[in-house]
């Protein structure tokens, strides 16, 4: 049986959430219910609509950060018949999503500082980001 889980994070920028989802090819709905185990759903500020049975919800907390709210299988590091799509798209423990989120934040900050942003995908899937320009 699956369980609902909430994962504390340092996700703070809605535009970076949207950018990361777009890069991963995932639709995002604002102020919607995310799908969880056995049809259970919960209202979230952002819902990444994943193929299959589950979604990844993000809820705004009083401290200004967004926490993941999802079925625990969505952010698992082990693939099974119910979470294969989520794992493929989001990565183990949401690593691909978090990497794209961080890349979006870096791009935003680079533009703000007048720096040039260069992104390279390494063979293992890791992103390498290089910022150049005035310091």
Beta strands, then each sheet from edge to edge (+ up, - down):
strand 1: 4-11
strand 2: 27-35
strand 3: 41-49
strand 4: 56-60
strand 5: 66-71
strand 6: 116-121
strand 7: 127-132
sheet 1: 1+ 5- 4+ 3- 2+
sheet 2: 6+ 7-
end
